[in-house]
Amino acid sequence: MIIDKVSFAGGEITPLLRAAYDLDKSQTGLARIVNFVGVAQRGITRRPGTRFAAPLLDESKKGLLIPFKAGNDDQAVLVVNAGTMRIARLTGYLLAGGAPYTLGGLPYGEADLGNIRYAQSVDVVFLACSGFSPRQLVRRGPTDWSLAAYDQGYGPYRLQNIDKTWTFACSAQAGSSFTVTANKATFAAGHVGSLWRIDEPTLDSVPAWLALEDNVPMGAQRRFGGRVYECTNGPVNSGANAPTHIEGEVTSGNGKARWKYLHSGQCHVRITEVVSATVAKVTAYSAVPGTLFASPTYRWFEAAWSDVRGWPDNLRKIDQRMFWSRGDEWWLTYAGDYFSFAVDDTAASSLSGRLASPDGSLVDIQWAVPAGGVVAGTADGEWQIRGSSSTDPLSDQSKIRALPDGSEGSAWHIPLMVDGGVLFIGSSRRRIHFTEIDRLTEKLNTVEPSIYAGHILQPGAEGFAYQRDPHRTVWVRLANGTFGTLTWMPAEKVVGWQRQVLTNGVVEDVTSIRSADTTVHELWMIVRREIAGMTRRYLEILQIFFDAVDPDDLRATGAWFVDSGLEYAGAPVTELSGLDHLEGQTVVVFADGGERKARPTVSGGRIALSRPASHIVVGLPIVARAKTLPFEMMTQQGSSKGESKRATHVYVEMYESAGGTVSINGGPSEPIVVPWAGEPDKAVALKTGGVWVICEAPEGDELSIELVCDTALPFTLIGMSPDLMLETG
């Protein structure tokens, strides 16, 4: 009886479910998938190989990849390594003066790279990292960048001091600089550079502004909305319109008072020197109320960020604001200004808060994403930070709601925004969760896409990259240097896992950007390899998934199924040089559309060819495997489980494929018969369709089939059907 298996949308599934034949996942799943990727049409296709782009500047140290989008068709990868940054695009580093452009001075060590978080706004990349003050990378041109401190203003601050016996006295004013003397130990060396706020001692020294007040003298001061103004043209009527401006002068109407803005009753300062625990020198960057020098004030606010209190370790762009966090604390900048933490009575005001767990446990924010408000993942669960209703923006501090709405918990990582929600790594690093974000119902619906393939994540998930095109593939970087890939198309019921393993390669970081022609997403990775007894670290690029150039004449032209490969195109040659990055490695040679039988070893950066070729791809071999779950069938006596089975034929259906072998129950591997090019000047011919493969297979209580592709040829599997027979008697 022929048993059809024509969908592999379920991907590789855990051995714990191998007996669950009634489960949909078992019907579309496989026992093992290595170096194949799922496609929307429910088949699996060989993953392409990688192109060697360049070594890291310092190959003895790890690197970090940051995607950068200058435009839809102008995207690049920022490569951070050994305190420097280089820019990679197309097939390597951008050059300046004939050498890779390099920006130095980054303060992060190798151990800090995994803690760096980033957010881009046009030509600025904001950086946060535990233990470091925020920085920003500023782009003025493709190879013209600078590193600067994040020069935020107006905070953020801790809550106002409420101890009325703990006061600041201001003195020795010289322009915008003056000295602050506290009556208790307050300052430490780590406060230098931090921002503080000092308010007027009292608010009763300036009368309130009144509408249509007569005979307001010139020089008289009035307070409105917390701000202080001075009349510059009295005696005059105050006017009907209250002053609300925050700079310059504004008249209240013809013949009415002209009001000059003086200050807001607050003074925002930066500490420039700590003289002692009670004395600090500061420079104001806002108007300074003269009343500060009249008497001490207990109304002061310590910097929320400093070497003393710590710096934010996470950030995310949320609509027109920047979200920063540290532990259970979070801050949102002023709307439309990623540098300002000004607090006022407008909808644009800066916002801040803390996540308070209902059971009193410590809440540690691991990530945040935009969702009308903010969805934040913490070590113990998921939270929503929202306005007063589902349709209200985050705008009024008094109406902000921060509520727990999930209990999965997260590891420290950067989550992945995908269609409809966010994918994140669970706290054990052995689970991947998807939270669907419904902005109207304000309900977080969380599922676990890894539940059917948790064994793949056994090494521990460390990071994500999303290759949206062409196959909606989520690349999950694992602690052992391999990938677990997730084909993510839930609307089409194509959600399946696969494994990706590089020959002699450990992946240490990965990111994705759109290609220059905008047709696909490129996957860039840092790969550690052992070459000629040395540890090397390379920047490599996943090549495009294979499509035949001419659908009417299917050939293997353009195939790239080698890792860390390089390409030659030109006059026919019998020797290739420039392969120093693969010194001592046995390599695959794909020449003029076909694989050479000999697999030479690179020596002195060179290999020799037995005959000339003009288009050559050389690199490390890739072995792809797909193994089915045991096939079972229903008979009149019931299930075939436990019955002795055998199959001598298997029907393999493929698309634009060549090469490959199949075996049944671990028996001898048999080649899949496909037409090969008879002409030496033509690329290998491919097949779309099905072929019967005859196998010498031992019988057993179970029957499974394994497909192996160890050549440099494309293969897309769309069906595999054995002619199963039960052995009775």
Phi and psi in degrees as a GROMACS rama.xvg file:
@    title "Ramachandran Plot"
@    xaxis  label "Phi"
@    yaxis  label "Psi"
@TYPE xy
-81.8968  125.71  ILE-2
-107.528  113.928  ILE-3
-84.2929  133.548  ASP-4
-128.686  103.404  LYS-5
-122.659  14.6251  VAL-6
-143.043  132.997  SER-7
-121.112  26.9887  PHE-8
-64.7996  -21.9759  ALA-9
-76.7426  -13.5314  GLY-10
69.2257  -165.746  GLY-11
-77.3327  132.032  GLU-12
-118.189  157.33  ILE-13
-62.2809  143.449  THR-14
-58.082  -20.7209  PRO-15
-63.892  -17.4354  LEU-16
-109.025  9.80066  LEU-17
-64.7288  -21.2543  ARG-18
-95.5688  -4.08993  ALA-19
-88.1989  70.9374  ALA-20
-68.434  -19.9542  TYR-21
-83.6724  -5.24913  ASP-22
-82.8052  136.398  LEU-23
-56.1706  -38.7464  ASP-24
-60.804  -37.4262  LYS-25
-67.2297  -32.7127  SER-26
-68.9263  -29.2427  GLN-27
-114.959  4.38431  THR-28
-99.6378  171.174  GLY-29
-129.406  159.586  LEU-30
-78.2392  -28.0025  ALA-31
-154.722  132.553  ARG-32
-138.461  114.069  ILE-33
-125.769  126.132  VAL-34
62.0723  26.4647  ASN-35
-115.658  157.214  PHE-36
-127.794  139.343  VAL-37
-72.492  148.785  GLY-38
-122.349  162.733  VAL-39
-60.2551  -30.5279  ALA-40
-81.7506  11.0006  GLN-41
80.468  10.1256  ARG-42
-96.7107  -174.309  GLY-43
-130.584  141.394  ILE-44
-126.763  147.132  THR-45
-59.5264  134.659  ARG-46
-71.616  141.049  ARG-47
-70.2289  167.491  PRO-48
-83.5715  -173.268  GLY-49
-112.813  150.765  THR-50
-99.5493  131.981  ARG-51
-70.7592  123.172  PHE-52
-100.349  -52.6866  ALA-53
-173.368  157.058  ALA-54
-77.744  158.618  PRO-55
-67.9496  157.849  LEU-56
-58.2063  -48.0763  LEU-57
-118.248  99.3674  ASP-58
-72.1496  -10.5176  GLU-59
-80.7048  -8.31668  SER-60
-123.242  150.035  LYS-61
-67.2763  165.166  LYS-62
-130.681  174.159  GLY-63
-134.594  138.526  LEU-64
-110.159  128.203  LEU-65
-122.566  119.071  ILE-66
-70.7206  143.495  PRO-67
-135.412  130.836  PHE-68
-116.275  102.838  LYS-69
-83.4468  -25.7948  ALA-70
-169.756  170.039  GLY-71
-60.0662  -33.1052  ASN-72
-108.491  16.3409  ASP-73
-138.149  81.8203  ASP-74
-121.444  153.404  GLN-75
-145.769  172.77  ALA-76
-119.998  125.982  VAL-77
-88.0609  122.2  LEU-78
-105.67  107.564  VAL-79
-96.5668  127.732  VAL-80
-162.786  126.951  ASN-81
53.9439  45.504  ALA-82
74.6423  13.7689  GLY-83
-129.163  168.869  THR-84
-134.962  133.082  MET-85
-120.647  160.989  ARG-86
-113.852  125.292  ILE-87
-113.205  139.121  ALA-88
-158.162  150.8  ARG-89
62.4585  -98.8455  LEU-90
-124.216  14.6276  THR-91
175.416  -162.865  GLY-92
-76.6113  147.31  TYR-93
-71.8393  140.299  LEU-94
-103.774  151.515  LEU-95
-139.382  115.738  ALA-96
67.5604  29.0602  GLY-97
85.3824  -2.15294  GLY-98
-127.654  156.801  ALA-99
-56.51  129.44  PRO-100
-64.9513  130.695  TYR-101
-133.406  125.815  THR-102
-104.36  122.588  LEU-103
-99.3474  -176.689  GLY-104
89.1588  5.04131  GLY-105
-70.7925  132.845  LEU-106
-82.6265  -2.9163  PRO-107
-85.8784  133.993  TYR-108
-87.276  175.138  GLY-109
-58.1468  -38.7665  GLU-110
-71.0903  -15.7392  ALA-111
-88.9307  -16.3282  ASP-112
-58.3775  -39.1186  LEU-113
-69.0816  -11.7018  GLY-114
-101.93  -2.76757  ASN-115
-75.3426  130.789  ILE-116
-119.915  149.042  ARG-117
-142.29  155.132  TYR-118
-151.153  134.311  ALA-119
-104.924  140.526  GLN-120
-134.985  104.487  SER-121
54.7987  -110.827  VAL-122
-100.168  17.61  ASP-123
-123.219  132.012  VAL-124
-112.158  114.158  VAL-125
-83.811  140.7  PHE-126
-125.401  135.723  LEU-127
-127.533  144.583  ALA-128
-158.59  133.868  CYS-129
-55.546  128.919  SER-130
91.9733  -3.32712  GLY-131
-129.516  144.184  PHE-132
-67.6594  149.467  SER-133
-60.3524  147.628  PRO-134
-125.846  172.757  ARG-135
-144.422  136.082  GLN-136
-96.9544  125.705  LEU-137
-115.99  126.271  VAL-138
-102.157  124.862  ARG-139
-109.803  -13.074  ARG-140
-170.733  169.277  GLY-141
-52.1793  -37.9204  PRO-142
-125.11  42.049  THR-143
-140.217  93.687  ASP-144
-125.801  159.547  TRP-145
-142.504  155.073  SER-146
-110.636  130.074  LEU-147
-139.886  161.843  ALA-148
-69.6372  149.329  ALA-149
-75.4374  105.888  TYR-150
-92.1051  71.5906  ASP-151
-77.0956  160.371  GLN-152
-132.059  157.925  GLY-153
61.0935  38.1836  TYR-154
120.923  -158.841  GLY-155
-77.4314  159.12  PRO-156
-122.505  158.485  TYR-157
-75.7521  174.361  ARG-158
-62.8177  153.875  LEU-159
-60.3512  140.066  GLN-160
-59.7643  133.639  ASN-161
-115.796  3.31894  ILE-162
-83.5899  104.356  ASP-163
-68.4539  -11.5222  LYS-164
-91.3864  -1.77642  THR-165
-108.141  102.336  TRP-166
-122.753  159.85  THR-167
-113.43  135.441  PHE-168
-115.527  129.776  ALA-169
-103.189  138.363  CYS-170
-156.709  176.417  SER-171
54.0342  50.4272  ALA-172
-73.6579  132.855  GLN-173
-137.491  93.6068  ALA-174
68.5054  -124.179  GLY-175
-91.3754  0.799696  SER-176
-106.047  147.227  SER-177
-160.569  179.081  PHE-178
-110.837  138.773  THR-179
-113.738  125.44  VAL-180
-117.349  118.926  THR-181
-93.1697  152.553  ALA-182
-92.4314  5.20938  ASN-183
-140.887  158.406  LYS-184
-58.8025  122.399  ALA-185
-133.855  -41.441  THR-186
-100.444  148.86  PHE-187
-135.656  163.252  ALA-188
-57.4359  -31.9835  ALA-189
-69.989  -4.6318  GLY-190
-84.9619  -12.906  HIS-191
-59.1701  130.397  VAL-192
90.5795  -10.5372  GLY-193
-84.8439  159.424  SER-194
-101.509  131.951  LEU-195
-126.031  162.664  TRP-196
-126.455  133.468  ARG-197
-125.018  124.123  ILE-198
-103.132  160.686  ASP-199
-54.4482  147.751  GLU-200
-59.5482  -41.4074  PRO-201
-143.553  167.855  THR-202
-110.026  6.81106  LEU-203
-95.2337  3.84061  ASP-204
-80.7955  -16.3183  SER-205
-124.088  126.294  VAL-206
-63.8736  154.821  PRO-207
-73.7793  146.854  ALA-208
-68.7517  135.949  TRP-209
-122.754  140.058  LEU-210
-68.2697  138.569  ALA-211
57.6984  31.8201  LEU-212
-72.2442  128.554  GLU-213
-86.1413  154.534  ASP-214
55.7504  45.2768  ASN-215
-75.7271  117.536  VAL-216
-72.7966  154.458  PRO-217
-60.3765  136.467  MET-218
89.4647  -8.7664  GLY-219
-69.5483  144.541  ALA-220
-109.191  142.413  GLN-221
-136.343  151.364  ARG-222
-113.419  133.174  ARG-223
-145.062  131.73  PHE-224
59.3756  29.0449  GLY-225
84.1925  -9.73309  GLY-226
-99.0119  151.461  ARG-227
-111.364  133.403  VAL-228
-126.284  156.251  TYR-229
-122.158  133.76  GLU-230
-76.7972  129.053  CYS-231
-111.459  7.08169  THR-232
-143.623  28.5034  ASN-233
-76.4519  177.973  GLY-234
-70.8139  139.714  PRO-235
-160.382  161.625  VAL-236
-73.7704  141.05  ASN-237
-67.3486  -22.8002  SER-238
92.4696  167.057  GLY-239
-89.9811  -19.9113  ALA-240
-101.767  118.535  ASN-241
-67.9472  145.678  ALA-242
-73.2532  134.877  PRO-243
-131.743  -1.70167  THR-244
-71.7343  162.506  HIS-245
-122.53  16.5619  ILE-246
-163.789  154.272  GLU-247
68.9793  -157.719  GLY-248
-123.191  145.479  GLU-249
-139.368  134.726  VAL-250
-89.3354  148.764  THR-251
-85.0837  -2.36393  SER-252
141.089  171.904  GLY-253
-57.8706  126.654  ASN-254
72.9983  8.61871  GLY-255
-105.096  -179.141  LYS-256
-67.3779  147.485  ALA-257
-109.217  118.958  ARG-258
-104.437  128.95  TRP-259
-102.537  127.374  LYS-260
-70.1193  130.724  TYR-261
-106.917  -56.7415  LEU-262
-167.194  173.319  HIS-263
-102.837  9.42628  SER-264
82.1347  -1.43126  GLY-265
-124.121  152.481  GLN-266
-129.686  121.585  CYS-267
-100.338  124.506  HIS-268
-132.032  157.86  VAL-269
-116.278  130.54  ARG-270
-74.8631  123.653  ILE-271
-102.781  -21.4198  THR-272
-158.186  135.485  GLU-273
-103.196  110.27  VAL-274
-79.3631  -41.9378  VAL-275
-157.441  -177.173  SER-276
-65.5718  -15.8582  ALA-277
-117.405  -6.1076  THR-278
-128.57  130.341  VAL-279
-138.473  145.787  ALA-280
-99.4944  137.324  LYS-281
-132.899  161.227  VAL-282
-126.57  127.079  THR-283
-83.1357  141.947  ALA-284
-119.127  18.0854  TYR-285
-137.492  172.135  SER-286
-59.1294  142.579  ALA-287
-104.186  115.423  VAL-288
-64.2704  130.686  PRO-289
-63.4449  -25.2723  GLY-290
-66.7842  -16.709  THR-291
-61.5737  -27.8629  LEU-292
-93.6329  0.729841  PHE-293
-87.3378  -37.8471  ALA-294
-157.679  158.135  SER-295
-64.4019  156.701  PRO-296
-131.652  139.771  THR-297
-94.8978  -2.32717  TYR-298
-90.5374  80.9152  ARG-299
-135.284  158.845  TRP-300
-129.977  123.033  PHE-301
-75.9741  152.165  GLU-302
-60.4975  135.996  ALA-303
-76.4386  -25.1554  ALA-304
-117.996  128.387  TRP-305
-173.26  173.603  SER-306
-66.7539  -19.5023  ASP-307
-80.9695  -50.2173  VAL-308
-89.5949  -15.4242  ARG-309
100.284  165.098  GLY-310
-114.837  159.773  TRP-311
-63.3774  143.672  PRO-312
-113.502  5.34268  ASP-313
-148.97  151.983  ASN-314
-155.192  159.895  LEU-315
-160.692  139.483  ARG-316
-78.529  123.166  LYS-317
-119.799  101.312  ILE-318
54.5874  -119.79  ASP-319
-99.7588  20.9471  GLN-320
-127.776  163.898  ARG-321
-109.638  128.264  MET-322
-98.8301  123.647  PHE-323
-118.355  148.682  TRP-324
-148.993  160.595  SER-325
-158.108  117.904  ARG-326
61.3997  -123.297  GLY-327
-96.8837  1.84254  ASP-328
-95.4133  146.908  GLU-329
-142.757  153.963  TRP-330
-139.999  137.584  TRP-331
-116.599  130.318  LEU-332
-70.5991  170.997  THR-333
-59.2718  136.174  TYR-334
-60.0138  127.363  ALA-335
86.0485  -1.13829  GLY-336
-140.08  104.734  ASP-337
-75.7028  -0.101091  TYR-338
-112.49  -14.4221  PHE-339
-101.878  136.629  SER-340
-115.588  31.1136  PHE-341
-63.774  140.024  ALA-342
-112.628  123.412  VAL-343
-144.984  -168.473  ASP-344
-98.9631  19.2279  ASP-345
-97.4054  168.719  THR-346
-68.6146  -16.5254  ALA-347
-86.4421  -5.14918  ALA-348
-52.254  145.25  SER-349
-60.5265  150.488  SER-350
-130.537  155.565  LEU-351
-156.197  165.988  SER-352
178.837  -177.54  GLY-353
-132.901  147.124  ARG-354
-90.7087  117.875  LEU-355
-107.055  111.852  ALA-356
-66.3513  138.438  SER-357
-59.4772  -29.6801  PRO-358
-95.6441  6.21869  ASP-359
83.3896  0.847004  GLY-360
-75.1568  160.576  SER-361
-71.2639  132.628  LEU-362
-103.442  126.532  VAL-363
-124.17  108.444  ASP-364
-69.7659  125.664  ILE-365
-101.182  -29.7769  GLN-366
-163.821  166.589  TRP-367
-150.405  146.503  ALA-368
-139.161  154.723  VAL-369
-74.6938  142.794  PRO-370
-159.922  54.7593  ALA-371
78.8078  -59.0562  GLY-372
-107.44  -124.691  GLY-373
-132.72  132.772  VAL-374
-105.369  125.214  VAL-375
-119.674  134.797  ALA-376
-97.6284  132.344  GLY-377
-119.43  174.86  THR-378
-61.1301  -26.7236  ALA-379
-112.555  -9.6079  ASP-380
175.994  -173.172  GLY-381
-112.899  143.558  GLU-382
-128.1  156.074  TRP-383
-119.972  133.543  GLN-384
-113.648  113.508  ILE-385
-137.306  169.213  ARG-386
-78.5329  -165.395  GLY-387
-67.8111  -22.0857  SER-388
-147.454  174.129  SER-389
-65.2472  -22.5829  SER-390
-98.852  -7.92043  THR-391
-85.3949  136.776  ASP-392
-73.9795  168.995  PRO-393
-75.7273  103.187  LEU-394
-145.444  -23.6635  SER-395
-121.694  113.563  ASP-396
-56.2307  -35.9407  GLN-397
-72.8649  -15.9716  SER-398
-110.353  7.69991  LYS-399
-69.5947  132.899  ILE-400
-114.083  127.077  ARG-401
-121.908  107.631  ALA-402
-128.603  136.991  LEU-403
-69.4904  138.124  PRO-404
-145.715  40.5505  ASP-405
169.644  158.771  GLY-406
-136.469  21.9216  SER-407
-73.825  -45.3208  GLU-408
84.2676  153.432  GLY-409
-132.458  150.34  SER-410
-82.5783  169.416  ALA-411
-76.744  113.372  TRP-412
-169.686  177.282  HIS-413
-100.561  119.244  ILE-414
-72.6395  176.435  PRO-415
-124.275  118.327  LEU-416
-79.4527  123.254  MET-417
-128.766  174.665  VAL-418
-55.0543  122.719  ASP-419
88.2821  -6.90746  GLY-420
171.343  -148.041  GLY-421
-136.923  136.966  VAL-422
-97.3209  135.912  LEU-423
-143.987  159.11  PHE-424
-90.5585  128.265  ILE-425
-67.9579  165.525  GLY-426
-61.3997  -27.4921  SER-427
-82.0205  -10.984  SER-428
66.9452  10.4297  ARG-429
-112.827  10.6057  ARG-430
-135.086  144.04  ARG-431
-115.895  128.417  ILE-432
-113.903  149.868  HIS-433
-121.318  124.853  PHE-434
-109.052  116.048  THR-435
-78.7389  130.201  GLU-436
-105.534  114.366  ILE-437
-109.745  105.685  ASP-438
-69.953  -24.9834  ARG-439
-83.3277  -45.6463  LEU-440
-81.4741  -13.5117  THR-441
59.5994  26.9469  GLU-442
-110.267  131.095  LYS-443
-92.6596  115.903  LEU-444
-103.198  114.209  ASN-445
-114.29  132.017  THR-446
-127.532  170.634  VAL-447
-119.755  96.2728  GLU-448
-63.4097  -17.6251  PRO-449
-90.2343  1.79396  SER-450
-63.2613  -30.049  ILE-451
-89.8417  -4.36489  TYR-452
-144.579  37.7907  ALA-453
-61.7269  -23.9324  GLY-454
-63.6252  -28.2636  HIS-455
-65.1961  -32.0115  ILE-456
-88.8145  9.31313  LEU-457
-54.3774  -38.7211  GLN-458
-65.823  -21.1453  PRO-459
106.356  122.715  GLY-460
-79.3335  137.318  ALA-461
-119.57  -26.936  GLU-462
-168.222  170.738  GLY-463
-124.181  157.22  PHE-464
-147.935  144.032  ALA-465
-115.861  113.189  TYR-466
-97.5948  86.8224  GLN-467
-62.0478  -42.3617  ARG-468
-117.369  134.915  ASP-469
-99.3741  -10.7291  PRO-470
-122.809  17.7772  HIS-471
50.6668  58.2068  ARG-472
-106.167  126.252  THR-473
-96.3989  120.451  VAL-474
-97.8756  115.482  TRP-475
-104.076  112.072  VAL-476
-78.0382  127.562  ARG-477
-104.099  158.581  LEU-478
-64.2191  -22.2825  ALA-479
-88.7496  8.1384  ASN-480
87.0272  6.55681  GLY-481
-103.53  -179.497  THR-482
-118.029  145.972  PHE-483
-106.696  123.791  GLY-484
-106.112  141.96  THR-485
-121.761  115.168  LEU-486
-77.7957  116.249  THR-487
-116.211  88.9628  TRP-488
-136.974  67.2554  MET-489
-60.742  -31.5309  PRO-490
-63.9684  -29.9773  ALA-491
-96.5946  5.71521  GLU-492
59.7236  35.3867  LYS-493
-114.41  93.5614  VAL-494
-136.497  101.798  VAL-495
-146.715  151.286  GLY-496
-103.882  150.717  TRP-497
-142.399  167.838  GLN-498
-110.818  146.714  ARG-499
-129.045  122.764  GLN-500
-126.223  128.971  VAL-501
-96.1117  136.303  LEU-502
-66.0664  125.817  THR-503
49.383  43.0276  ASN-504
-144.842  135.123  GLY-505
-119.201  117.601  VAL-506
-80.7069  125.529  VAL-507
-107.724  -19.6793  GLU-508
-161.31  158.67  ASP-509
-153.586  146.955  VAL-510
-153.326  169.81  THR-511
-133.232  138.333  SER-512
-136.2  161.38  ILE-513
-77.1351  141.861  ARG-514
-67.5208  162.879  SER-515
-61.5926  -31.2572  ALA-516
-90.5518  4.15136  ASP-517
65.7354  9.78958  THR-518
-83.7564  -28.6402  THR-519
-140.013  170.172  VAL-520
-101.593  129.502  HIS-521
-87.6274  140.805  GLU-522
-106.596  118.066  LEU-523
-107.898  141.88  TRP-524
-145.557  154.202  MET-525
-100.629  122.583  ILE-526
-119.634  129.016  VAL-527
-95.1119  128.343  ARG-528
-131.845  150.478  ARG-529
-98.3586  110.247  GLU-530
-125.133  121.643  ILE-531
51.5547  41.8743  ALA-532
77.5142  8.25718  GLY-533
-122.378  150  MET-534
-84.8246  120.57  THR-535
-117.912  150.177  ARG-536
-127.713  124.169  ARG-537
-119.81  149.702  TYR-538
-92.2937  120.657  LEU-539
-129.637  153.813  GLU-540
-124.532  126.293  ILE-541
-65.1174  130.837  LEU-542
-80.6338  169.667  GLN-543
-69.8919  149.117  ILE-544
-66.2115  144.353  PHE-545
-72.0278  136.456  PHE-546
-138.784  133.004  ASP-547
-61.1871  140.658  ALA-548
-65.9144  -42.1883  VAL-549
-121.587  108.529  ASP-550
-63.8752  -15.9654  PRO-551
-93.3107  -9.15416  ASP-552
-143.299  83.9229  ASP-553
-71.1763  115.679  LEU-554
-133.78  161.588  ARG-555
-85.4168  11.2065  ALA-556
-54.5373  131.05  THR-557
89.3557  -2.00196  GLY-558
-65.7389  143.588  ALA-559
-141.218  89.6372  TRP-560
-122.06  52.2303  PHE-561
-135.831  152.194  VAL-562
-100.16  150.333  ASP-563
53.9032  37.9067  SER-564
-85.0628  161.912  GLY-565
-129.802  158.351  LEU-566
-123.075  139.796  GLU-567
-123  136.575  TYR-568
-141.485  124.07  ALA-569
168.04  -152.877  GLY-570
-63.4102  148.943  ALA-571
-56.4204  136.835  PRO-572
-134.804  159.9  VAL-573
-117.405  5.00027  THR-574
-146.401  141.104  GLU-575
-121.918  134.98  LEU-576
-117.063  -175.8  SER-577
79.84  18.9283  GLY-578
-104.972  30.498  LEU-579
-57.435  -30.2905  ASP-580
-69.1671  -10.1327  HIS-581
-119.608  25.7064  LEU-582
-54.3974  129.523  GLU-583
80.5249  -0.337817  GLY-584
-94.7462  143.614  GLN-585
-81.5149  126.305  THR-586
-121.471  159.471  VAL-587
-97.5176  137.336  VAL-588
-114.145  115.966  VAL-589
-108.928  105.985  PHE-590
-122.067  127.882  ALA-591
51.368  39.5036  ASP-592
88.1669  10.3757  GLY-593
-148.31  154.012  GLY-594
-86.8265  133.553  GLU-595
-75.3715  142.154  ARG-596
-64.7212  -41.811  LYS-597
-72.678  137.59  ALA-598
-114.948  96.0259  ARG-599
-75.5848  165.16  PRO-600
-105.543  131.446  THR-601
-69.7426  127.984  VAL-602
-136.582  125.207  SER-603
63.2508  25.5895  GLY-604
75.8997  14.183  GLY-605
-131.009  156.491  ARG-606
-137.028  153.987  ILE-607
-108.312  147.032  ALA-608
-108.993  145.596  LEU-609
-72.3241  -25.4258  SER-610
-148.359  156.155  ARG-611
-67.2119  154.247  PRO-612
-148.63  153.188  ALA-613
-110.379  -17.9013  SER-614
-132.248  113.591  HIS-615
-133.711  136.836  ILE-616
-120.861  126.74  VAL-617
-125.481  134.876  VAL-618
-176.961  -171.421  GLY-619
-77.6041  146.352  LEU-620
-68.9684  153.228  PRO-621
-124.104  128.157  ILE-622
-110.021  121.934  VAL-623
-107.766  138.128  ALA-624
-135.711  144.317  ARG-625
-141.707  121.615  ALA-626
-122.75  132.042  LYS-627
-78.8602  159.612  THR-628
-70.2025  160.884  LEU-629
-57.77  133.895  PRO-630
-80.7869  135.892  PHE-631
-131.749  163.281  GLU-632
-145.139  161.273  MET-633
-100.772  132.921  MET-634
-119.076  -179.717  THR-635
-64.489  -24.6229  GLN-636
-88.2593  -4.93823  GLN-637
117.744  -153.16  GLY-638
-69.5451  150.126  SER-639
-84.8216  5.28241  SER-640
-55.7843  132.493  LYS-641
83.6863  -12.0616  GLY-642
-79.6277  147.183  GLU-643
-70.3558  134.508  SER-644
-134.259  156.321  LYS-645
-154.212  161.951  ARG-646
-149.65  136.264  ALA-647
-110.428  -8.89638  THR-648
-132.722  145.085  HIS-649
-139.468  133.544  VAL-650
-95.4024  116.333  TYR-651
-106.157  120.899  VAL-652
-106.267  135.038  GLU-653
-142.213  170.121  MET-654
-136.766  121.637  TYR-655
46.5367  59.2252  GLU-656
-129.719  160.611  SER-657
-156.856  159.369  ALA-658
73.66  -167.08  GLY-659
90.9101  153.853  GLY-660
-134.41  159.051  THR-661
-129.265  151.151  VAL-662
-140.359  152.25  SER-663
-118.457  128.817  ILE-664
52.8255  36.4701  ASN-665
75.4422  11.42  GLY-666
-74.2218  -174.748  GLY-667
-57.9033  142.812  PRO-668
-79.019  133.456  SER-669
-117.751  137.342  GLU-670
-68.6894  146.262  PRO-671
-82.4431  122.918  ILE-672
-77.7835  116.282  VAL-673
-133.289  153.66  VAL-674
-69.829  134.2  PRO-675
-109.463  156.12  TRP-676
-65.8401  131.553  ALA-677
-86.7657  -23.3975  GLY-678
-90.9737  131.68  GLU-679
-65.9714  -20.1884  PRO-680
-92.4492  3.3729  ASP-681
-112.547  150.79  LYS-682
-69.8045  161.285  ALA-683
-56.6169  135.288  VAL-684
-78.8018  144.404  ALA-685
-110.793  165.557  LEU-686
-127.297  138.508  LYS-687
-117.915  121.953  THR-688
140.951  -159.318  GLY-689
-124.897  154.123  GLY-690
-139.799  147.353  VAL-691
-86.7885  133.115  TRP-692
-116.343  127.138  VAL-693
-92.0076  126.332  ILE-694
-124.035  143.804  CYS-695
-92.5018  100.376  GLU-696
-119.266  132.808  ALA-697
-70.7311  147.005  PRO-698
-82.535  159.442  GLU-699
-166.53  175.218  GLY-700
-68.7689  -20.0074  ASP-701
-127.75  159.173  GLU-702
-136.149  121.352  LEU-703
-137.148  158.578  SER-704
-123.399  139.848  ILE-705
-122.775  131.52  GLU-706
-105.528  132.037  LEU-707
-127.476  130.799  VAL-708
-121.068  106.076  CYS-709
-117.982  16.5563  ASP-710
-99.3037  -175.149  THR-711
-102.005  32.2796  ALA-712
-110.797  153.924  LEU-713
-73.2276  151.647  PRO-714
-155.296  125.13  PHE-715
-123.632  118.296  THR-716
-95.0403  127.016  LEU-717
-122.527  -4.118  ILE-718
-172.522  148.018  GLY-719
-150.139  112.366  MET-720
-129.338  110.702  SER-721
-83.9572  153.98  PRO-722
-93.1025  91.2043  ASP-723
-85.7307  135.134  LEU-724
-128.09  138.34  MET-725
-92.6077  133.041  LEU-726
-93.7787  118.433  GLU-727
-112.826  158.421  THR-728
